């Protein structure tokens, strides 16, 4: 864990916000997975895929380590290069795909955590809520990264919808 924190805090472009959001998503998934393991067996099937979501979040963290490199390469092109604007736009669109997926996974986890807080083992309510809150923060961060890369369009709208789902799940978890 210390190595991860040192890497995120280092003066390097990656890991950055996208990887951090993915790691937060993985941590949220671990909390939901743990709380699920103490939940009645008849409720477990609806929460069983938290472990798969943790694996996916870690895969996305790895993808994020290199996702922005093409954007940086395009930005280094001479300003008078006729292909520069299109290459930057295309690279930003591609770089937005992994944060969009992080937001999707995190929003789903926030919803799972909120549901688990309501219907899971009452002794693990705090862990389920912590998972929902971490997932919501990760979804918000990832959605914001998409919005930074792309000023408008359907991908930005999708990211905003995912962030709103996560916000609603947080509110439900805390109610």
Backbone as CSV, one residue per row, in Angstrom:
resi,resn,N_x,N_y,N_z,CA_x,CA_y,CA_z,C_x,C_y,C_z
1,UNK,0.833,-1.184,0.000,0.000,0.000,0.000,0.881,1.253,0.000
2,UNK,1.933,1.212,0.769,2.840,2.360,0.827,3.464,2.643,-0.538
3,UNK,3.839,1.579,-1.260,4.416,1.763,-2.599,3.415,2.419,-3.539
4,UNK,2.170,2.000,-3.447,1.122,2.594,-4.275,0.981,4.081,-3.964
5,UNK,0.909,4.420,-2.693,0.759,5.823,-2.306,1.972,6.647,-2.726
6,UNK,3.158,6.065,-2.596,4.363,6.767,-3.049,4.323,6.992,-4.558
7,UNK,3.868,5.993,-5.299,3.787,6.124,-6.762,2.782,7.196,-7.161
8,UNK,1.629,7.222,-6.501,0.621,8.236,-6.821,1.141,9.629,-6.473
9,UNK,1.874,9.749,-5.378,2.379,11.045,-4.939,3.632,11.518,-5.651
10,UNK,4.225,10.670,-6.480,5.472,11.021,-7.161,5.233,12.058,-8.257
11,UNK,6.291,12.727,-8.632,6.224,13.741,-9.694,6.313,13.067,-11.064
12,UNK,5.296,12.279,-11.352,5.179,11.575,-12.629,3.730,11.698,-13.091
13,UNK,3.483,11.567,-14.390,2.103,11.710,-14.863,1.190,10.542,-14.474
14,UNK,1.756,9.406,-14.154,0.935,8.249,-13.794,1.660,7.433,-12.723
15,UNK,0.940,6.820,-11.823,-0.511,6.810,-11.738,-1.048,8.154,-11.269
16,UNK,-2.214,8.485,-11.797,-2.850,9.747,-11.456,-4.279,9.534,-11.007
17,UNK,-5.124,10.502,-11.328,-6.499,10.488,-10.862,-7.303,9.294,-11.329
18,UNK,-7.092,8.860,-12.558,-7.838,7.710,-13.067,-7.489,6.431,-12.333
19,UNK,-6.191,6.194,-12.157,-5.779,5.005,-11.412,-6.242,5.090,-9.967
20,UNK,-6.153,6.278,-9.365,-6.607,6.442,-7.982,-8.102,6.146,-7.868
21,UNK,-8.888,6.610,-8.828,-10.326,6.313,-8.819,-10.563,4.808,-8.959
22,UNK,-9.774,4.159,-9.790,-9.913,2.708,-9.958,-9.517,1.969,-8.682
23,UNK,-8.444,2.415,-8.021,-8.043,1.785,-6.759,-9.115,1.989,-5.692
24,UNK,-9.702,3.179,-5.635,-10.791,3.435,-4.686,-11.977,2.521,-4.987
25,UNK,-12.240,2.303,-6.266,-13.318,1.391,-6.661,-13.011,-0.027,-6.191
26,UNK,-11.776,-0.458,-6.359,-11.384,-1.797,-5.911,-11.513,-1.927,-4.398
27,UNK,-11.135,-0.892,-3.672,-11.268,-0.915,-2.217,-12.744,-0.964,-1.816
28,UNK,-13.568,-0.193,-2.505,-15.013,-0.228,-2.254,-15.563,-1.630,-2.515
29,UNK,-15.118,-2.245,-3.595,-15.573,-3.599,-3.923,-15.158,-4.584,-2.838
30,UNK,-13.963,-4.405,-2.297,-13.505,-5.288,-1.225,-14.386,-5.159,0.011
31,UNK,-14.777,-3.934,0.347,-15.665,-3.735,1.496,-17.033,-4.366,1.256
32,UNK,-17.571,-4.187,0.065,-18.864,-4.794,-0.265,-18.743,-6.319,-0.249
33,UNK,-17.649,-6.814,-0.780,-17.424,-8.262,-0.799,-17.337,-8.810,0.628
34,UNK,-16.612,-8.110,1.495,-16.473,-8.544,2.884,-17.815,-8.514,3.604
35,UNK,-18.563,-7.426,3.443,-19.872,-7.330,4.086,-20.813,-8.411,3.558
36,UNK,-20.680,-8.745,2.289,-21.501,-9.807,1.699,-21.205,-11.148,2.350
37,UNK,-19.948,-11.386,2.683,-19.577,-12.686,3.247,-20.213,-12.922,4.614
38,UNK,-20.718,-11.869,5.250,-21.395,-11.991,6.537,-22.913,-11.823,6.407
39,UNK,-23.414,-11.913,5.195,-24.832,-11.692,4.927,-25.535,-13.033,4.730
40,UNK,-26.820,-13.079,5.062,-27.602,-14.309,4.902,-27.427,-14.870,3.493
41,UNK,-27.321,-16.173,3.420,-27.082,-16.847,2.139,-28.129,-16.526,1.085
42,UNK,-29.379,-16.335,1.489,-30.418,-16.070,0.493,-30.287,-14.683,-0.131
43,UNK,-29.533,-13.787,0.505,-29.318,-12.450,-0.050,-28.031,-12.339,-0.861
44,UNK,-27.127,-13.267,-0.640,-25.794,-13.182,-1.245,-25.801,-13.145,-2.775
45,UNK,-26.664,-13.898,-3.480,-26.574,-13.895,-4.947,-26.611,-12.510,-5.582
46,UNK,-27.379,-11.600,-5.035,-27.441,-10.277,-5.656,-26.156,-9.474,-5.462
47,UNK,-25.312,-9.897,-4.532,-24.067,-9.173,-4.266,-22.825,-9.955,-4.689
48,UNK,-23.018,-11.154,-5.248,-21.904,-12.072,-5.481,-20.827,-11.533,-6.415
49,UNK,-21.149,-10.589,-7.268,-20.163,-10.165,-8.262,-19.261,-9.016,-7.792
50,UNK,-19.271,-8.692,-6.507,-18.375,-7.648,-5.999,-16.906,-8.031,-6.225
51,UNK,-16.581,-9.302,-6.071,-15.205,-9.744,-6.306,-14.783,-9.563,-7.755
52,UNK,-15.701,-9.847,-8.674,-15.417,-9.630,-10.096,-15.232,-8.137,-10.384
53,UNK,-16.009,-7.319,-9.704,-15.896,-5.874,-9.899,-14.558,-5.360,-9.364
54,UNK,-14.093,-5.955,-8.270,-12.773,-5.578,-7.742,-11.694,-5.923,-8.763
55,UNK,-11.781,-7.105,-9.344,-10.816,-7.508,-10.369,-10.855,-6.546,-11.549
56,UNK,-12.047,-6.185,-11.987,-12.184,-5.251,-13.120,-11.607,-3.890,-12.766
57,UNK,-11.838,-3.421,-11.557,-11.297,-2.124,-11.143,-9.770,-2.142,-11.167
58,UNK,-9.174,-3.233,-10.733,-7.710,-3.329,-10.767,-7.193,-3.377,-12.201
59,UNK,-7.918,-4.054,-13.084,-7.545,-4.043,-14.506,-7.598,-2.616,-15.054
60,UNK,-8.633,-1.888,-14.684,-8.774,-0.504,-15.158,-7.681,0.393,-14.597
61,UNK,-7.244,0.126,-13.381,-6.134,0.900,-12.811,-4.877,0.709,-13.650
62,UNK,-4.646,-0.516,-14.093,-3.494,-0.801,-14.959,-3.639,-0.103,-16.309
63,UNK,-4.822,-0.163,-16.887,-5.070,0.504,-18.172,-4.827,1.997,-18.040
64,UNK,-5.271,2.553,-16.934,-5.139,3.994,-16.708,-3.683,4.452,-16.628
65,UNK,-2.791,3.561,-16.260,-1.375,3.933,-16.169,-0.845,4.468,-17.493
66,UNK,-1.416,4.004,-18.598,-0.914,4.395,-19.920,-1.966,5.071,-20.798
67,UNK,-3.163,5.234,-20.291,-4.269,5.732,-21.113,-4.054,7.149,-21.621
68,UNK,-3.345,7.973,-20.869,-3.204,9.374,-21.251,-1.957,9.634,-22.102
69,UNK,-1.096,8.639,-22.243,0.139,8.827,-23.016,-0.115,9.314,-24.441
70,UNK,-1.078,8.752,-25.188,-1.328,9.264,-26.541,-1.772,10.733,-26.562
71,UNK,-2.473,11.167,-25.528,-2.870,12.581,-25.450,-1.628,13.448,-25.307
72,UNK,-0.726,13.045,-24.425,0.506,13.813,-24.232,1.338,13.852,-25.509
73,UNK,1.390,12.721,-26.214,2.123,12.684,-27.486,1.495,13.636,-28.502
74,UNK,0.183,13.643,-28.585,-0.504,14.534,-29.533,-0.295,15.996,-29.160
75,UNK,-0.287,16.283,-27.876,-0.076,17.670,-27.434,1.337,18.165,-27.732
76,UNK,2.278,17.230,-27.871,3.663,17.609,-28.186,3.864,17.928,-29.667
77,UNK,2.877,17.626,-30.493,2.990,17.952,-31.922,3.074,19.465,-32.085
78,UNK,3.757,19.926,-33.116,3.828,21.374,-33.355,2.420,21.958,-33.530
79,UNK,2.233,23.151,-33.007,0.918,23.799,-33.072,0.456,24.051,-34.507
80,UNK,1.398,24.147,-35.434,1.007,24.389,-36.828,0.785,23.090,-37.618
81,UNK,0.907,21.942,-36.958,0.655,20.659,-37.614,-0.844,20.554,-37.909
82,UNK,-1.220,20.342,-39.172,-2.646,20.302,-39.522,-3.401,19.125,-38.887
83,UNK,-2.690,18.099,-38.469,-3.335,16.932,-37.860,-3.422,17.025,-36.339
84,UNK,-2.773,18.031,-35.763,-2.668,18.106,-34.299,-4.032,18.108,-33.609
85,UNK,-4.922,18.991,-34.006,-6.222,19.119,-33.325,-7.001,17.807,-33.366
86,UNK,-7.022,17.165,-34.519,-7.758,15.906,-34.645,-7.096,14.802,-33.829
87,UNK,-5.778,14.766,-33.818,-5.077,13.736,-33.037,-5.296,13.935,-31.547
88,UNK,-5.296,15.190,-31.094,-5.569,15.469,-29.680,-6.993,15.032,-29.342
89,UNK,-7.954,15.410,-30.179,-9.351,15.055,-29.936,-9.537,13.543,-29.885
90,UNK,-8.963,12.841,-30.853,-9.095,11.381,-30.899,-8.429,10.729,-29.685
91,UNK,-7.264,11.234,-29.308,-6.559,10.679,-28.149,-7.344,10.932,-26.865
92,UNK,-7.941,12.113,-26.742,-8.744,12.406,-25.556,-9.990,11.526,-25.501
93,UNK,-10.596,11.291,-26.645,-11.777,10.419,-26.683,-11.408,9.007,-26.238
94,UNK,-10.303,8.511,-26.737,-9.857,7.172,-26.354,-9.471,7.123,-24.876
95,UNK,-8.780,8.160,-24.399,-8.357,8.205,-22.997,-9.542,8.293,-22.047
96,UNK,-10.692,8.689,-22.541,-11.888,8.812,-21.699,-12.613,7.489,-21.501
97,UNK,-12.262,6.481,-22.268,-12.986,5.213,-22.173,-12.751,4.504,-20.845
98,UNK,-11.518,4.478,-20.356,-11.289,3.774,-19.089,-11.899,4.516,-17.903
99,UNK,-11.817,5.867,-17.810,-12.521,6.505,-16.699,-14.040,6.320,-16.779
100,UNK,-14.574,6.260,-17.984,-16.009,6.014,-18.122,-16.363,4.638,-17.557
101,UNK,-15.533,3.649,-17.843,-15.766,2.301,-17.311,-15.568,2.276,-15.794
102,UNK,-14.593,3.022,-15.289,-14.410,3.124,-13.837,-15.673,3.708,-13.208
103,UNK,-16.209,4.761,-13.808,-17.435,5.374,-13.286,-18.590,4.379,-13.298
104,UNK,-18.680,3.563,-14.343,-19.751,2.568,-14.427,-19.642,1.534,-13.316
105,UNK,-18.438,0.988,-13.147,-18.224,-0.027,-12.109,-18.454,0.585,-10.727
106,UNK,-17.937,1.785,-10.514,-18.080,2.435,-9.209,-19.540,2.761,-8.902
107,UNK,-20.288,3.221,-9.891,-21.711,3.522,-9.665,-22.469,2.257,-9.280
108,UNK,-22.179,1.172,-9.968,-22.840,-0.092,-9.634,-22.471,-0.537,-8.227
109,UNK,-21.206,-0.361,-7.859,-20.771,-0.726,-6.510,-21.428,0.149,-5.456
110,UNK,-21.574,1.433,-5.739,-22.247,2.326,-4.792,-23.671,1.838,-4.553
111,UNK,-24.332,1.425,-5.623,-25.691,0.901,-5.492,-25.711,-0.405,-4.693
112,UNK,-24.747,-1.282,-4.954,-24.665,-2.532,-4.190,-24.409,-2.256,-2.716
113,UNK,-23.476,-1.347,-2.437,-23.173,-1.003,-1.048,-24.380,-0.425,-0.334
114,UNK,-25.118,0.432,-1.018,-26.315,1.027,-0.424,-27.361,-0.047,-0.130
115,UNK,-27.563,-0.957,-1.074,-28.536,-2.034,-0.865,-28.088,-2.948,0.266
116,UNK,-26.809,-3.229,0.319,-26.270,-4.079,1.374,-26.408,-3.401,2.736
117,UNK,-26.253,-2.090,2.788,-26.436,-1.354,4.041,-27.873,-1.497,4.544
118,UNK,-28.819,-1.585,3.626,-30.235,-1.714,3.995,-30.625,-3.154,4.329
119,UNK,-30.104,-4.116,3.565,-30.625,-5.481,3.685,-29.602,-6.508,4.160
120,UNK,-28.359,-6.106,4.303,-27.324,-7.048,4.714,-27.255,-7.205,6.223
121,UNK,-26.209,-7.831,6.678,-25.978,-8.039,8.103,-25.850,-6.681,8.793
122,UNK,-26.683,-6.404,9.790,-26.635,-5.096,10.448,-25.288,-4.786,11.099
123,UNK,-24.544,-5.826,11.468,-23.231,-5.605,12.075,-22.202,-5.084,11.073
124,UNK,-22.512,-5.196,9.776,-21.602,-4.760,8.724,-22.137,-3.550,7.977
125,UNK,-23.150,-2.910,8.516,-23.736,-1.741,7.857,-22.684,-0.667,7.614
126,UNK,-21.842,-0.417,8.594,-20.800,0.605,8.438,-19.844,0.291,7.304
127,UNK,-19.506,-0.974,7.144,-18.609,-1.372,6.055,-19.288,-1.217,4.698
128,UNK,-20.571,-1.581,4.641,-21.319,-1.416,3.392,-21.438,0.061,3.032
129,UNK,-21.705,0.898,4.036,-21.790,2.341,3.793,-20.439,2.885,3.351
130,UNK,-19.367,2.447,4.007,-18.026,2.904,3.606,-17.749,2.514,2.160
131,UNK,-18.142,1.308,1.773,-17.972,0.883,0.387,-18.762,1.750,-0.569
132,UNK,-20.002,2.060,-0.200,-20.837,2.911,-1.057,-20.242,4.308,-1.183
133,UNK,-19.740,4.855,-0.084,-19.162,6.203,-0.121,-17.883,6.254,-0.947
134,UNK,-17.024,5.257,-0.768,-15.802,5.202,-1.580,-16.136,5.053,-3.059
135,UNK,-17.097,4.202,-3.347,-17.488,3.994,-4.742,-18.072,5.269,-5.333
136,UNK,-18.868,5.979,-4.554,-19.442,7.229,-5.056,-18.345,8.242,-5.365
137,UNK,-17.373,8.366,-4.467,-16.263,9.292,-4.711,-15.493,8.894,-5.964
138,UNK,-15.272,7.605,-6.145,-14.554,7.127,-7.331,-15.344,7.420,-8.600
139,UNK,-16.650,7.207,-8.559,-17.486,7.485,-9.729,-17.472,8.969,-10.067
140,UNK,-17.556,9.813,-9.050,-17.528,11.258,-9.281,-16.188,11.676,-9.899
141,UNK,-15.096,11.154,-9.346,-13.767,11.505,-9.862,-13.605,11.042,-11.304
142,UNK,-13.986,9.810,-11.575,-13.840,9.276,-12.933,-14.715,10.041,-13.922
143,UNK,-15.934,10.362,-13.522,-16.823,11.131,-14.406,-16.241,12.508,-14.690
144,UNK,-15.623,13.104,-13.697,-15.015,14.424,-13.897,-13.838,14.327,-14.864
145,UNK,-13.072,13.248,-14.802,-11.964,13.062,-15.745,-12.484,12.979,-17.176
146,UNK,-13.597,12.301,-17.357,-14.207,12.235,-18.690,-14.587,13.633,-19.144
147,UNK,-15.214,14.401,-18.263,-15.647,15.757,-18.614,-14.462,16.669,-18.923
148,UNK,-13.348,16.460,-18.256,-12.146,17.258,-18.531,-11.602,16.926,-19.917
149,UNK,-11.579,15.635,-20.255,-11.056,15.214,-21.555,-11.972,15.598,-22.708
150,UNK,-13.266,15.511,-22.479,-14.251,15.765,-23.532,-15.226,16.811,-23.016
151,UNK,-15.294,17.942,-23.669,-16.145,19.006,-23.149,-17.629,18.740,-23.340
152,UNK,-17.998,17.929,-24.320,-19.409,17.612,-24.514,-19.547,16.310,-25.282
153,UNK,-20.778,15.893,-25.467,-21.039,14.686,-26.239,-21.648,13.596,-25.393
154,UNK,-22.002,12.486,-26.035,-22.698,11.413,-25.328,-21.860,10.760,-24.234
155,UNK,-20.550,10.694,-24.408,-19.711,10.082,-23.382,-19.738,10.907,-22.110
156,UNK,-19.698,12.230,-22.239,-19.776,13.113,-21.074,-21.133,12.945,-20.401
157,UNK,-22.187,12.849,-21.196,-23.529,12.651,-20.644,-23.626,11.324,-19.895
158,UNK,-23.046,10.270,-20.460,-23.041,8.966,-19.792,-22.315,9.065,-18.457
159,UNK,-21.168,9.725,-18.451,-20.391,9.864,-17.222,-21.187,10.624,-16.168
160,UNK,-21.862,11.676,-16.575,-22.672,12.455,-15.632,-23.814,11.611,-15.066
161,UNK,-24.430,10.787,-15.899,-25.504,9.903,-15.427,-24.972,8.893,-14.414
162,UNK,-23.781,8.362,-14.666,-23.183,7.412,-13.734,-22.852,8.093,-12.410
163,UNK,-22.328,9.304,-12.482,-22.034,10.054,-11.260,-23.313,10.307,-10.469
164,UNK,-24.389,10.611,-11.156,-25.674,10.845,-10.484,-26.205,9.563,-9.852
165,UNK,-26.056,8.434,-10.535,-26.458,7.147,-9.940,-25.698,6.895,-8.650
166,UNK,-24.397,7.163,-8.682,-23.577,6.950,-7.492,-23.983,7.906,-6.373
167,UNK,-24.297,9.161,-6.728,-24.727,10.134,-5.722,-26.029,9.673,-5.074
168,UNK,-26.962,9.192,-5.888,-28.234,8.700,-5.363,-28.018,7.486,-4.455
169,UNK,-27.085,6.615,-4.825,-26.782,5.449,-3.992,-26.195,5.882,-2.656
170,UNK,-25.319,6.883,-2.676,-24.760,7.403,-1.425,-25.876,7.906,-0.525
171,UNK,-26.781,8.687,-1.100,-27.894,9.223,-0.316,-28.729,8.084,0.275
172,UNK,-28.962,7.047,-0.518,-29.732,5.897,-0.027,-28.982,5.169,1.086
173,UNK,-27.673,5.041,0.943,-26.878,4.350,1.961,-26.905,5.094,3.288
174,UNK,-26.983,6.401,3.223,-26.940,7.207,4.442,-28.318,7.456,5.040
175,UNK,-29.362,7.017,4.351,-30.716,7.293,4.870,-31.180,6.227,5.845
